[in-house]
């Protein structure tokens, strides 16, 4: 049984004892407080295996909610799985069916919710709309969360960041890095607590960027990021089965460079995102 925190801790303890804890955590881009954190309810090996199966079904069929995912799991494997267990793991994974219904991306009750600004909008130039989201990444032992910022028109990935928790800090890190490239007119997110937090929205407001938020339970309002997650998982994550966080980080760095600079997109007239974004 290995949690994401434990993976990093094992790498720190066993392979780099000559470095201070502070230096090692800096190399891993891990807060020292997170390094010493141990989850009260550690994820079991069985749950990790089940989460990987859930992720593969959801990536294939993002319109499936917990009922259909449970039914599909029970058709494909044994033993028979309990829906409440599937729901619990889906909450950890931060996933939900596309159809309107209970939403795992819940805002804090004190956070402001902004209206969705993109219904019927024509997106025809770079930096008109950026978007972000978080996805669960399975590993051979444990898992991580990935956040990315993407330009809607060019499908260009402006920045990304990894975390072993759903704290807001790694989302702000990705946002601030993206803003070193350029500034969008509109920034679209879901209503998750990370993106409705005052810390996150203030970064956008300080830049004069309009904030747009998806309707509750409407994952397709953020369709370009959803497509990105499917592409990343099928073309990189599932194929490589990363063992450690440093391996995952290096693998994603290579993949996103390929995605931006070499991968041809039919929807872009067989150009790369980089060609369209910087045209």
C-alpha positions as CSV (number, residue, x, y, z in Angstrom):
1,X,0.0,0.0,0.0
2,X,1.7,3.2,-1.2
3,X,0.1,6.6,-1.1
4,X,1.3,9.4,-3.4
5,X,3.0,11.2,-0.5
6,X,4.7,7.9,0.5
7,X,6.1,7.6,-3.0
8,X,7.8,10.9,-2.8
9,X,8.9,10.2,0.7
10,X,10.4,6.9,-0.3
11,X,12.4,8.6,-3.1
12,X,13.6,11.2,-0.6
13,X,14.6,8.8,2.1
14,X,16.2,6.0,0.1
15,X,17.9,7.6,-2.9
16,X,19.1,11.0,-1.9
17,X,20.1,10.9,1.7
18,X,23.1,13.2,1.0
19,X,20.6,16.1,0.4
20,X,18.7,17.9,3.0
21,X,14.9,17.3,3.3
22,X,14.4,20.9,2.1
23,X,16.6,20.5,-1.0
24,X,15.0,17.1,-1.9
25,X,11.5,18.5,-1.6
26,X,12.5,21.5,-3.7
27,X,13.7,19.1,-6.4
28,X,10.4,17.3,-6.3
29,X,8.4,20.6,-6.1
30,X,6.9,19.3,-2.9
31,X,6.0,21.4,0.1
32,X,7.8,20.2,3.3
33,X,4.5,20.2,5.1
34,X,3.1,17.9,2.5
35,X,6.1,15.6,2.8
36,X,5.4,15.1,6.5
37,X,1.7,14.7,5.9
38,X,0.2,11.2,6.2
39,X,-3.4,10.7,5.1
40,X,-5.7,9.5,7.8
41,X,-7.4,7.1,5.4
42,X,-4.6,5.6,3.3
43,X,-5.6,4.2,-0.1
44,X,-5.4,0.4,-0.1
45,X,-3.8,-1.6,-3.0
46,X,-7.2,-2.9,-3.9
47,X,-8.7,0.6,-4.1
48,X,-5.8,1.8,-6.2
49,X,-6.4,-1.1,-8.6
50,X,-10.1,-0.3,-8.7
51,X,-9.4,3.4,-9.2
52,X,-7.3,2.6,-12.3
53,X,-10.2,0.5,-13.7
54,X,-12.7,3.3,-13.0
55,X,-10.4,5.8,-14.7
56,X,-10.1,3.7,-17.8
57,X,-13.9,3.4,-18.1
58,X,-14.5,7.1,-17.4
59,X,-11.9,8.2,-19.9
60,X,-13.6,6.0,-22.5
61,X,-17.1,7.0,-21.4
62,X,-17.1,10.4,-19.6
63,X,-20.9,10.5,-19.8
64,X,-21.0,7.5,-17.3
65,X,-22.0,8.3,-13.7
66,X,-21.4,6.0,-10.8
67,X,-24.3,3.7,-11.6
68,X,-23.1,2.9,-15.1
69,X,-19.5,2.7,-14.1
70,X,-20.4,0.2,-11.4
71,X,-22.5,-1.8,-13.9
72,X,-19.6,-1.8,-16.4
73,X,-17.1,-2.9,-13.8
74,X,-19.4,-5.8,-12.7
75,X,-19.6,-6.9,-16.4
76,X,-15.9,-6.8,-16.9
77,X,-14.5,-8.2,-13.7
78,X,-15.1,-10.0,-10.4
79,X,-15.8,-9.7,-7.5
80,X,-19.0,-7.6,-7.8
81,X,-18.4,-4.0,-6.8
82,X,-20.6,-2.0,-4.5
83,X,-21.8,1.4,-5.9
84,X,-21.1,3.2,-2.6
85,X,-17.4,2.2,-2.9
86,X,-17.3,3.4,-6.5
87,X,-18.8,6.7,-5.5
88,X,-16.3,7.2,-2.7
89,X,-13.4,6.5,-5.0
90,X,-14.8,8.8,-7.7
91,X,-14.9,11.6,-5.2
92,X,-11.2,11.0,-4.4
93,X,-10.5,11.0,-8.2
94,X,-12.6,14.2,-8.7
95,X,-14.6,12.7,-11.5
96,X,-18.3,12.8,-12.3
97,X,-20.6,11.9,-15.2
98,X,-21.3,14.6,-17.8
99,X,-25.0,14.5,-17.3
100,X,-26.4,17.0,-14.7
101,X,-26.4,15.5,-11.3
102,X,-24.4,15.4,-8.1
103,X,-21.1,17.3,-8.7
104,X,-17.8,16.4,-7.1
105,X,-16.3,19.7,-8.1
106,X,-18.1,21.6,-5.3
107,X,-17.3,25.2,-4.5
108,X,-16.8,26.4,-1.0
109,X,-20.1,27.9,0.2
110,X,-18.4,31.3,0.8
111,X,-16.7,31.4,-2.7
112,X,-18.3,33.5,-5.5
113,X,-19.6,31.6,-8.5
114,X,-19.2,33.4,-11.8
115,X,-21.6,32.9,-14.8
116,X,-20.7,30.8,-17.8
117,X,-19.8,33.3,-20.6
118,X,-19.1,31.0,-23.6
119,X,-22.5,29.6,-24.6
120,X,-22.8,30.3,-28.3
121,X,-19.5,32.1,-28.4
122,X,-17.3,31.9,-31.6
123,X,-13.7,31.1,-30.5
124,X,-11.5,32.0,-33.5
125,X,-8.2,33.4,-32.1
126,X,-5.5,32.5,-29.6
127,X,-5.8,34.0,-26.1
128,X,-9.5,34.6,-26.5
129,X,-10.4,31.8,-24.0
130,X,-8.1,29.8,-21.7
131,X,-9.4,26.9,-19.6
132,X,-8.2,24.7,-16.8
133,X,-9.2,21.5,-15.0
134,X,-7.8,18.8,-12.7
135,X,-7.5,15.1,-13.5
136,X,-6.5,11.9,-11.6
137,X,-3.4,10.1,-12.9
138,X,-3.0,6.4,-12.0
139,X,0.5,5.2,-11.4
140,X,1.9,1.7,-10.8
141,X,1.8,2.4,-7.1
142,X,-0.4,5.3,-6.0
143,X,-1.7,8.3,-8.0
144,X,-1.2,12.0,-8.6
145,X,-3.4,14.9,-9.6
146,X,-2.6,16.9,-12.8
147,X,-3.8,20.4,-13.6
148,X,-3.2,22.1,-17.0
149,X,-4.1,25.4,-18.6
150,X,-5.0,25.2,-22.3
151,X,-5.8,27.8,-25.0
152,X,-9.2,26.8,-26.5
153,X,-8.5,28.0,-30.1
154,X,-5.1,26.4,-30.5
155,X,-5.4,23.5,-28.1
156,X,-2.0,24.7,-26.8
157,X,-1.0,23.6,-23.3
158,X,0.3,26.8,-21.7
159,X,1.3,25.2,-18.4
160,X,0.7,22.2,-16.1
161,X,1.5,21.1,-12.6
162,X,1.3,18.0,-10.4
163,X,0.2,17.5,-6.8
164,X,-0.5,14.7,-4.4
165,X,-3.4,16.6,-2.8
166,X,-6.2,18.8,-4.1
167,X,-5.0,21.9,-2.4
168,X,-5.3,25.2,-4.4
169,X,-1.6,26.0,-4.5
170,X,-0.7,23.8,-7.5
171,X,-3.6,25.3,-9.5
172,X,-2.4,28.8,-8.8
173,X,1.2,27.7,-9.7
174,X,0.0,26.5,-13.1
175,X,-2.1,29.7,-13.7
176,X,0.8,32.0,-12.8
177,X,3.1,30.1,-15.1
178,X,0.6,30.4,-18.0
179,X,0.3,34.1,-17.4
180,X,4.1,34.5,-18.1
181,X,3.3,33.4,-21.7
182,X,0.3,35.8,-22.4
183,X,-3.1,36.9,-21.0
184,X,-6.5,35.6,-22.1
185,X,-9.7,37.7,-22.5
186,X,-11.7,35.0,-20.7
187,X,-10.6,32.2,-18.3
188,X,-13.0,29.2,-17.9
189,X,-13.1,26.7,-15.1
190,X,-15.5,24.4,-13.4
191,X,-17.0,25.3,-10.0
192,X,-14.5,23.3,-7.9
193,X,-13.2,24.7,-4.7
194,X,-9.8,25.2,-6.1
195,X,-11.0,27.5,-8.9
196,X,-13.7,29.4,-6.9
197,X,-11.2,30.2,-4.1
198,X,-10.5,33.8,-3.6
199,X,-6.8,33.1,-4.0
200,X,-7.3,31.7,-7.5
201,X,-9.9,34.2,-8.8
202,X,-7.9,37.2,-7.5
203,X,-5.0,36.3,-9.7
204,X,-7.4,36.6,-12.7
205,X,-9.2,39.7,-11.5
206,X,-5.8,41.5,-10.9
207,X,-5.0,41.0,-14.6
208,X,-8.5,42.2,-15.8
209,X,-9.4,38.8,-17.1
210,X,-13.1,37.8,-17.3
211,X,-14.0,34.7,-15.3
212,X,-16.3,32.1,-16.7
213,X,-17.5,29.0,-14.8
214,X,-19.2,25.9,-16.1
215,X,-22.7,25.0,-15.1
216,X,-22.9,22.4,-12.3
217,X,-22.5,18.9,-13.6
218,X,-21.8,20.2,-17.2
219,X,-18.3,18.8,-17.9
220,X,-18.8,19.4,-21.6
221,X,-18.7,23.2,-21.0
222,X,-15.0,22.5,-20.6
223,X,-14.8,20.1,-23.5
224,X,-11.3,20.9,-24.8
225,X,-9.7,20.1,-21.5
226,X,-11.7,16.9,-21.2
227,X,-10.4,15.9,-24.7
228,X,-6.9,16.7,-23.5
229,X,-7.2,14.4,-20.5
230,X,-8.3,11.5,-22.8
231,X,-5.4,12.1,-25.2
232,X,-2.8,12.3,-22.4
233,X,-4.0,9.1,-20.7
234,X,-4.3,7.0,-23.9
235,X,-1.1,8.3,-25.5
236,X,1.1,8.5,-22.4
237,X,-0.1,7.5,-18.9
238,X,-1.7,4.1,-19.7
239,X,1.1,3.1,-22.1
240,X,4.0,3.9,-19.7
241,X,2.8,2.9,-16.3
242,X,5.0,5.3,-14.4
243,X,6.5,4.0,-11.2
244,X,7.7,7.1,-9.4
245,X,6.7,10.8,-9.3
246,X,10.0,11.9,-10.9
247,X,9.4,9.5,-13.8
248,X,5.9,10.8,-14.2
249,X,7.0,14.4,-14.2
250,X,9.7,13.7,-16.8
251,X,7.3,11.7,-18.9
252,X,4.7,14.4,-18.9
253,X,7.3,17.0,-19.7
254,X,8.3,15.0,-22.8
255,X,4.7,14.3,-23.8
256,X,3.4,17.9,-23.5
257,X,6.4,19.0,-25.6
258,X,5.4,16.5,-28.2
259,X,1.7,17.4,-27.9
260,X,2.4,21.1,-28.4
261,X,5.2,21.0,-31.0
262,X,4.8,17.8,-33.0
263,X,1.3,16.2,-32.7
264,X,-0.9,17.1,-35.7
265,X,-4.5,17.9,-34.9
266,X,-7.2,17.2,-37.5
267,X,-9.4,20.0,-36.0
268,X,-6.5,22.4,-36.6
269,X,-6.1,21.5,-40.2
270,X,-3.3,19.1,-39.4
271,X,-1.2,21.8,-37.7
272,X,0.4,21.6,-34.3
273,X,-1.0,23.6,-31.4
274,X,2.2,25.6,-31.3
275,X,1.9,26.6,-35.0
276,X,-1.7,27.8,-34.4
277,X,-1.0,29.5,-31.1
278,X,2.0,31.5,-32.3
279,X,0.7,32.2,-35.9
